Amino acid sequence: MATEKKVSKRKKRNWTPYLLILPSLLYLAVFFVYPMGRGLMLSVWDEDAALKIHSEPRSDSPAADRLPQGTQIEILDQQGNLIPPEELEEGSLLTETWFRIRGEDADGMMVEGWAPETRIRVREETEDGTPTVGTVRRKLGSGADPLTDVFSEPNENSELVSTLDTATQVDILDQAILEVWFLIHGETEDKVVEGWVPSRYIQVYSDATQGRIDRGNAAEVTTRFFEKMVNDRFFMSALRTTLLLMVIIIPAQFVLAFIMTLVIHSRFKGHTIFLYIFAIPITASDLAVGIVFLSVFTQNGYLNSILQGLGLIDSPITYLSAQTRHWIIIAVWLAEVWRATSLLMVIMVSGLQAISNEVLEAAELFGAGLWQRIRHIILPLLRPSLQVALILRTIFALQVFGVVVMIGGGTVVTTLANETYRQYYEFRNANVAAAYGALILLLSMASALFYLRAIRTQQEVAI
């Protein structure tokens, strides 16, 4: 019995850690995993990639084939089909109206059936605009048949009920709005396709016999959005500028942050005040920093005012223009270094405080100079903090946006983050914007893996 009690106690699971971590997992799932997954899907999933081609002009008919979006087509015939009223809100579809009419034919027989609106002239309407009485229109042309066909359904391919003479008065009993379907002929590299499609997906050219597939109704996985991104005229410029900013910002910030960390760690009199001063830029947004540095480098800004006041220049220098692109890069570099160096410093200060003072004092006692202590003690023990600092700063460098927009306008000098914004808000192309976002994510993950491999502790290397 005692053994069984011990086994039961050993098997009892402690659920407290799982309950504590559950809110964090739910938060990550809702606000990180799901949005990121949706964004990645947008970059490779095209909702309008292809148009289904039907064997008959009905939405419930089976799809015989499909043609890619943008395919040039030939229009062979057209036919109207009833659609639900809620679908009439789509502005791209072509419609035709049919009237259910009742009137006497040439033999004096009452005829009831459907005729297109183009053949009936409305004579009387109710207050709300509903037609009630009309007459049969005259057909133009010397050889035109004077009789108008009346069908059993609002469809020219339905059974013919009878015919009515020109100017015959009819009662309009009902009306139906139909969407036009086109019988099209299209070719791709490997096949020829012919079938029926709704007009809402077709752009008809002026001659009414030619057109193109404007959008599709069948989704598929595609690399088309990445191809559009790579072929975008701003892509290479944005990629080069982003990588350049990474190369010139991160080393400068690392050196400055490390020097600031050593200054704070020396614990000289008043070092706390310097810590507060160094940390001030953390509170500033990138947009605010961009405005500040724009006021420095603009033609009538602080820099030109100071240089003119000192007599070093006679007239203002234009720093921020298409002809002085290098000055825009310098201004963005200075703004980013000023804004985010303190973030690296805070992380390094936290890591350095975890290093025992006895270790540093022992090294100094045995004659180790400042450089030797930095190289052999401080930097090796700071590796975990350096990993975090460099990964965060690289991610932020890949996302430089507000400073670039404020200083350079986002056109002369552009970055990957700025192009993501332009594609989404200016060009309304969420898929290409998602492709830019996926590229930024890929570069961020690659840089994080590089830092994790390059800056490892001795325990990590042993593993």
C-alpha positions as CSV (number, residue, x, y, z in Angstrom):
1,M,0.0,0.0,0.0
2,A,2.8,2.4,0.8
3,T,4.5,1.7,-2.5
4,E,1.2,2.4,-4.4
5,K,0.8,5.7,-2.6
6,K,4.4,6.7,-3.5
7,V,3.7,5.8,-7.2
8,S,0.5,7.8,-7.2
9,K,2.2,10.9,-5.7
10,R,5.0,10.5,-8.3
11,K,2.5,10.5,-11.2
12,K,0.6,13.5,-10.0
13,R,1.2,16.3,-12.5
14,N,1.8,19.9,-11.5
15,W,-0.5,22.0,-13.8
16,T,0.5,25.4,-12.4
17,P,3.3,26.2,-14.9
18,Y,1.0,25.3,-17.8
19,L,-1.8,27.6,-16.4
20,L,0.7,30.4,-15.9
21,I,2.0,30.2,-19.5
22,L,-1.4,29.8,-21.1
23,P,-2.2,33.5,-21.3
24,S,1.1,34.2,-23.0
25,L,0.5,31.4,-25.6
26,L,-2.9,32.8,-26.3
27,Y,-1.5,36.3,-26.7
28,L,1.1,35.1,-29.1
29,A,-1.4,33.1,-31.1
30,V,-3.8,35.9,-31.5
31,F,-1.5,38.9,-31.9
32,F,1.6,37.3,-33.5
33,V,1.1,33.9,-35.1
34,Y,-2.2,34.6,-36.7
35,P,-1.4,38.1,-38.2
36,M,2.0,36.8,-39.4
37,G,0.5,33.8,-41.0
38,R,-2.1,35.9,-42.7
39,G,0.6,38.2,-44.0
40,L,2.7,35.4,-45.3
41,M,-0.3,33.9,-47.0
42,L,-1.0,37.2,-48.8
43,S,2.4,37.1,-50.3
44,V,2.0,33.6,-51.9
45,W,-1.8,33.2,-52.2
46,D,-3.6,34.9,-55.1
47,E,-7.4,35.0,-54.6
48,D,-7.9,36.2,-58.2
49,A,-5.3,34.0,-60.0
50,A,-7.5,32.3,-62.5
51,L,-11.0,32.5,-63.9
52,K,-13.2,29.3,-64.0
53,I,-14.6,28.6,-67.5
54,H,-18.1,27.0,-67.5
55,S,-19.5,24.7,-70.1
56,E,-22.9,26.4,-69.9
57,P,-23.8,30.1,-69.0
58,R,-24.9,29.3,-65.5
59,S,-23.1,29.6,-62.2
60,D,-24.2,26.1,-61.1
61,S,-22.8,24.5,-64.2
62,P,-19.5,22.6,-63.8
63,A,-16.2,24.4,-64.4
64,A,-14.7,22.9,-67.5
65,D,-11.3,24.7,-67.3
66,R,-9.7,27.9,-66.2
67,L,-7.6,30.8,-67.7
68,P,-5.0,33.0,-65.9
69,Q,-5.8,36.5,-64.9
70,G,-4.8,38.9,-67.7
71,T,-5.4,36.5,-70.6
72,Q,-6.5,38.1,-73.8
73,I,-9.8,36.6,-75.1
74,E,-12.2,36.7,-78.0
75,I,-15.9,37.3,-77.3
76,L,-18.0,34.9,-79.4
77,D,-21.5,35.4,-77.9
78,Q,-23.4,36.6,-74.9
79,Q,-26.4,35.7,-72.8
80,G,-28.2,37.0,-69.7
81,N,-28.7,35.1,-66.6
82,L,-30.6,35.8,-63.3
83,I,-28.4,36.8,-60.4
84,P,-29.3,37.4,-56.7
85,P,-30.2,41.0,-55.9
86,E,-27.2,41.4,-53.5
87,E,-24.8,40.7,-56.3
88,L,-26.1,43.7,-58.2
89,E,-23.9,45.9,-56.0
90,E,-20.8,44.8,-57.9
91,G,-20.1,47.7,-60.2
92,S,-18.0,45.8,-62.8
93,L,-20.8,43.5,-64.0
94,L,-22.8,44.1,-67.2
95,T,-26.6,43.7,-66.9
96,E,-29.7,43.6,-69.1
97,T,-33.3,44.0,-68.0
98,W,-36.2,41.8,-69.2
99,F,-40.0,42.5,-68.8
100,R,-42.7,40.0,-68.3
101,I,-45.4,41.3,-70.6
102,R,-49.0,40.5,-71.6
103,G,-50.7,41.7,-74.9
104,E,-52.6,40.6,-78.0
105,D,-50.8,39.2,-81.0
106,A,-51.9,39.7,-84.6
107,D,-54.6,36.9,-84.3
108,G,-56.2,38.5,-81.3
109,M,-54.8,35.9,-78.8
110,M,-53.5,37.0,-75.4
111,V,-49.8,36.4,-75.2
112,E,-47.8,36.4,-71.9
113,G,-44.0,36.0,-71.7
114,W,-40.7,37.7,-71.5
115,A,-39.1,40.3,-73.8
116,P,-35.9,42.3,-73.4
117,E,-36.1,46.0,-72.2
118,T,-34.6,47.0,-75.6
119,R,-37.8,45.9,-77.3
120,I,-40.3,47.6,-75.0
121,R,-40.9,51.3,-74.6
122,V,-42.3,52.1,-71.1
123,R,-45.4,54.4,-71.3
124,E,-46.7,54.4,-67.7
125,E,-45.0,53.9,-64.3
126,T,-46.0,53.8,-60.6
127,E,-44.9,56.5,-58.2
128,D,-41.9,54.4,-57.2
129,G,-40.8,54.0,-60.8
130,T,-42.1,50.5,-61.5
131,P,-43.1,50.2,-65.2
132,T,-46.7,49.1,-65.7
133,V,-47.6,49.8,-69.4
134,G,-45.6,49.9,-72.5
135,T,-45.5,49.4,-76.3
136,V,-43.4,47.3,-78.6
137,R,-40.6,49.3,-80.2
138,R,-40.2,49.5,-84.0
139,K,-37.1,47.7,-85.3
140,L,-34.8,50.0,-87.3
141,G,-33.6,49.1,-90.7
142,S,-35.4,48.5,-94.0
143,G,-35.0,44.7,-93.9
144,A,-35.6,44.3,-90.2
145,D,-38.3,41.9,-89.0
146,P,-41.2,44.0,-87.6
147,L,-42.2,41.3,-85.1
148,T,-40.8,41.0,-81.6
149,D,-40.2,37.6,-80.1
150,V,-41.7,36.7,-76.7
151,F,-40.0,33.9,-74.7
152,S,-41.1,31.6,-71.9
153,E,-38.1,32.7,-69.8
154,P,-36.0,35.8,-69.6
155,N,-33.5,34.2,-72.0
156,E,-33.2,34.3,-75.8
157,N,-32.4,30.6,-75.8
158,S,-35.6,29.6,-74.0
159,E,-38.8,28.5,-75.7
160,L,-40.4,31.0,-78.1
161,V,-44.0,31.7,-77.0
162,S,-45.2,34.0,-79.7
163,T,-44.5,37.3,-81.5
164,L,-46.0,40.8,-81.2
165,D,-46.4,43.5,-83.8
166,T,-44.8,46.9,-83.6
167,A,-46.7,49.5,-81.4
168,T,-48.7,46.7,-79.7
169,Q,-49.7,47.9,-76.2
170,V,-48.6,45.5,-73.4
171,D,-49.1,45.3,-69.7
172,I,-45.7,45.0,-67.8
173,L,-46.3,42.4,-65.1
174,D,-42.8,41.9,-63.8
175,Q,-39.1,42.7,-64.5
176,A,-35.9,40.8,-64.1
177,I,-32.3,42.0,-64.1
178,L,-29.8,39.6,-65.6
179,E,-26.0,39.5,-65.6
180,V,-24.5,39.2,-69.0
181,W,-22.4,36.0,-69.6
182,F,-19.9,35.9,-72.4
183,L,-18.9,32.9,-74.5
184,I,-15.1,33.4,-74.8
185,H,-12.2,31.9,-76.6
186,G,-8.8,32.1,-75.0
187,E,-5.4,30.6,-75.5
188,T,-2.4,29.9,-73.2
189,E,1.0,28.5,-73.9
190,D,-0.2,24.9,-73.8
191,K,-4.0,24.9,-74.5
192,V,-7.0,26.5,-76.1
193,V,-10.0,27.2,-73.9
194,E,-13.6,28.0,-74.9
195,G,-16.6,28.5,-72.5
196,W,-18.9,30.8,-70.6
197,V,-17.9,33.3,-67.9
198,P,-19.7,36.1,-66.0
199,S,-19.2,39.7,-67.3
200,R,-18.0,40.9,-63.9
201,Y,-14.6,39.3,-64.5
202,I,-14.1,40.5,-68.1
203,Q,-12.8,43.8,-69.4
204,V,-14.4,44.4,-72.8
205,Y,-12.6,46.4,-75.4
206,S,-14.3,49.1,-77.5
207,D,-14.9,46.8,-80.5
208,A,-17.0,44.5,-78.2
209,T,-15.4,41.4,-79.7
210,Q,-12.1,41.4,-77.8
211,G,-11.2,41.7,-74.1
212,R,-9.1,40.4,-71.3
213,I,-9.7,38.6,-68.0
214,D,-9.6,41.4,-65.5
215,R,-9.7,39.3,-62.4
216,G,-10.3,35.7,-61.4
217,N,-12.5,33.7,-59.0
218,A,-10.1,30.8,-58.4
219,A,-7.2,31.0,-55.9
220,E,-3.8,29.3,-56.2
221,V,-0.3,29.5,-54.7
222,T,1.9,31.8,-56.8
223,T,5.3,33.5,-56.8
224,R,3.8,36.4,-58.9
225,F,3.8,38.9,-56.1
226,F,7.5,38.3,-55.3
227,E,8.2,38.7,-59.0
228,K,6.4,42.0,-59.0
229,M,8.3,43.0,-55.9
230,V,11.7,42.2,-57.5
231,N,10.8,43.9,-60.7
232,D,9.5,47.0,-58.9
233,R,11.7,50.0,-60.0
234,F,12.3,50.9,-56.3
235,F,13.1,47.5,-55.1
236,M,16.9,47.4,-55.7
237,S,17.3,51.0,-54.4
238,A,15.3,50.1,-51.2
239,L,17.3,46.9,-50.6
240,R,20.7,48.6,-51.1
241,T,19.7,51.5,-48.8
242,T,18.4,49.2,-46.1
243,L,21.5,47.0,-46.2
244,L,23.8,50.1,-46.3
245,L,22.0,51.6,-43.2
246,M,22.5,48.3,-41.4
247,V,26.2,48.3,-42.2
248,I,26.9,51.9,-41.2
249,I,24.4,52.1,-38.2
250,I,25.0,48.9,-36.2
251,P,28.8,49.1,-35.8
252,A,28.7,52.8,-34.9
253,Q,25.9,52.2,-32.4
254,F,27.6,49.2,-30.9
255,V,30.9,51.1,-30.3
256,L,29.1,54.2,-28.9
257,A,26.8,52.1,-26.7
258,F,29.7,50.1,-25.3
259,I,31.7,53.3,-24.5
260,M,28.6,54.7,-22.8
261,T,28.2,51.4,-20.9
262,L,31.8,51.6,-19.6
263,V,31.3,55.2,-18.6
264,I,28.2,54.3,-16.6
265,H,29.8,51.2,-15.1
266,S,32.8,53.2,-13.9
267,R,30.5,54.6,-11.2
268,F,32.2,58.0,-11.1
269,K,30.5,60.8,-9.2
270,G,27.3,61.7,-11.0
271,H,27.2,58.7,-13.3
272,T,23.5,58.2,-12.6
273,I,22.8,61.6,-14.2
274,F,24.7,60.6,-17.3
275,L,22.6,57.4,-17.4
276,Y,19.4,59.4,-17.5
277,I,20.8,61.8,-20.1
278,F,22.0,58.9,-22.3
279,A,18.6,57.2,-22.0
280,I,16.5,60.3,-23.1
281,P,16.4,59.3,-26.9
282,I,14.6,56.0,-26.0
283,T,11.5,58.1,-25.3
284,A,11.5,59.7,-28.7
285,S,9.6,58.1,-31.7
286,D,11.4,57.7,-35.0
287,L,8.9,60.2,-36.6
288,A,9.7,62.9,-34.0
289,V,13.5,62.3,-34.4
290,G,13.0,62.6,-38.2
291,I,11.3,66.0,-37.8
292,V,14.1,67.2,-35.5
293,F,16.9,66.2,-37.9
294,L,14.9,67.6,-40.8
295,S,15.0,70.9,-39.1
296,V,18.7,70.6,-38.7
297,F,19.5,69.8,-42.4
298,T,16.9,71.7,-44.3
299,Q,18.1,74.6,-46.3
300,N,17.0,77.2,-43.7
301,G,17.7,74.8,-40.8
302,Y,20.0,75.0,-37.8
303,L,23.1,73.7,-39.5
304,N,23.1,76.3,-42.3
305,S,22.2,79.1,-39.7
306,I,25.2,78.1,-37.5
307,L,27.6,77.9,-40.4
308,Q,26.5,81.3,-41.8
309,G,26.7,82.8,-38.3
310,L,30.3,81.6,-38.0
311,G,31.1,83.0,-41.5
312,L,32.0,79.6,-42.8
313,I,29.6,79.7,-45.7
314,D,28.1,82.6,-47.7
315,S,24.8,81.1,-48.7
316,P,22.7,78.1,-47.5
317,I,23.8,74.7,-48.7
318,T,21.1,72.3,-50.0
319,Y,21.6,69.0,-48.1
320,L,18.4,67.2,-48.8
321,S,17.7,66.9,-52.5
322,A,17.9,64.3,-55.3
323,Q,21.4,65.7,-56.2
324,T,22.7,65.3,-52.7
325,R,21.5,61.8,-51.9
326,H,24.6,61.0,-49.8
327,W,23.6,63.8,-47.4
328,I,20.2,62.2,-46.9
329,I,21.9,59.0,-46.0
330,I,24.2,60.8,-43.5
331,A,21.2,62.6,-42.0
332,V,19.3,59.3,-41.6
333,W,22.4,57.7,-40.1
334,L,22.9,60.4,-37.6
335,A,19.2,60.4,-36.6
336,E,19.2,56.6,-36.1
337,V,22.4,56.5,-34.2
338,W,21.2,59.3,-31.9
339,R,17.8,57.6,-31.5
340,A,18.6,54.0,-30.8
341,T,22.1,53.9,-29.3
342,S,20.7,54.2,-25.9
343,L,18.7,51.0,-26.3
344,L,21.9,49.0,-26.8
345,M,23.4,50.9,-23.9
346,V,20.6,49.9,-21.5
347,I,20.9,46.2,-22.5
348,M,24.7,46.3,-22.1
349,V,24.5,48.1,-18.7
350,S,22.1,45.4,-17.5
351,G,24.5,42.6,-18.7
352,L,27.5,44.3,-17.2
353,Q,25.9,44.6,-13.8
354,A,25.6,40.9,-13.8
355,I,29.4,40.5,-14.0
356,S,30.9,40.2,-10.5
357,N,33.1,43.1,-9.5
358,E,35.5,40.6,-7.9
359,V,36.4,39.2,-11.3
360,L,37.2,42.6,-12.7
361,E,39.1,43.6,-9.6
362,A,41.1,40.4,-9.6
363,A,42.1,40.9,-13.3
364,E,43.2,44.5,-12.5
365,L,45.1,43.2,-9.5
366,F,47.1,40.8,-11.7
367,G,48.1,43.6,-14.0
368,A,45.4,43.4,-16.7
369,G,45.0,46.7,-18.5
370,L,41.6,48.2,-19.6
371,W,41.8,46.7,-23.1
372,Q,42.8,43.3,-21.7
373,R,39.9,43.3,-19.3
374,I,37.5,44.3,-22.1
375,R,38.8,41.7,-24.5
376,H,39.2,38.7,-22.2
377,I,36.6,39.3,-19.5
378,I,33.9,41.9,-20.2
379,L,33.1,41.0,-23.9
380,P,33.0,37.2,-23.3
381,L,30.8,37.6,-20.3
382,L,28.6,40.1,-22.2
383,R,27.8,37.7,-25.1
384,P,24.2,36.9,-24.1
385,S,23.5,40.6,-23.8
386,L,25.3,41.4,-27.0
387,Q,23.2,38.8,-28.8
388,V,20.0,40.4,-27.7
389,A,21.2,43.9,-28.4
390,L,22.5,43.2,-31.9
391,I,19.4,41.1,-32.9
392,L,17.0,43.9,-31.7
393,R,19.0,46.6,-33.4
394,T,19.3,44.7,-36.7
395,I,15.5,44.2,-36.7
396,F,15.0,47.9,-36.1
397,A,17.5,48.8,-38.8
398,L,15.5,46.7,-41.3
399,Q,12.4,48.5,-40.2
400,V,13.7,52.1,-40.6
401,F,10.8,54.1,-41.9
402,G,9.7,57.3,-40.1
403,V,13.1,58.9,-40.2
404,V,13.6,58.1,-43.9
405,V,10.1,59.5,-44.8
406,M,10.6,62.7,-42.8
407,I,14.2,63.5,-44.0
408,G,14.2,62.1,-47.5
409,G,10.5,62.2,-48.4
410,G,10.5,58.5,-49.1
411,T,11.3,58.9,-52.8
412,V,14.9,60.0,-53.3
413,V,16.0,57.6,-50.5
414,T,13.7,54.7,-49.8
415,T,13.9,51.5,-47.7
416,L,12.2,48.1,-47.6
417,A,9.8,49.3,-44.9
418,N,8.9,52.4,-46.8
419,E,8.2,50.4,-50.0
420,T,5.9,48.1,-47.9
421,Y,3.9,51.2,-46.8
422,R,3.8,52.6,-50.4
423,Q,2.6,49.3,-51.9
424,Y,-0.2,48.9,-49.3
425,Y,-1.5,52.5,-48.9
426,E,-0.6,54.3,-52.1
427,F,-0.9,51.4,-54.7
428,R,-3.5,49.4,-52.7
429,N,-1.6,46.2,-53.4
430,A,-1.7,44.2,-50.2
431,N,-0.1,41.1,-51.8
432,V,3.1,42.9,-53.0
433,A,3.2,44.7,-49.6
434,A,3.1,41.3,-47.9
435,A,5.9,40.1,-50.1
436,Y,8.0,43.1,-48.9
437,G,7.1,42.2,-45.3
438,A,8.1,38.6,-45.9
439,L,11.5,39.7,-47.2
440,I,12.0,41.9,-44.1
441,L,11.1,38.9,-41.9
442,L,13.5,36.6,-43.8
443,L,16.3,39.1,-43.4
444,S,15.5,39.5,-39.7
445,M,15.5,35.8,-39.1
446,A,18.8,35.3,-41.1
447,S,20.5,38.0,-39.1
448,A,19.3,36.6,-35.8
449,L,20.6,33.1,-36.7
450,F,23.9,34.7,-37.7
451,Y,24.3,36.5,-34.4
452,L,23.2,33.4,-32.4
453,R,25.9,31.4,-34.2
454,A,28.7,34.0,-34.3
455,I,28.3,35.2,-30.7
456,R,28.0,32.1,-28.6
457,T,29.0,31.4,-25.0
458,Q,31.5,28.6,-24.2
459,Q,28.6,26.5,-23.0
460,E,26.7,26.9,-26.3
461,V,29.9,26.1,-28.3
462,A,30.3,22.9,-26.2
463,I,26.7,21.9,-26.9
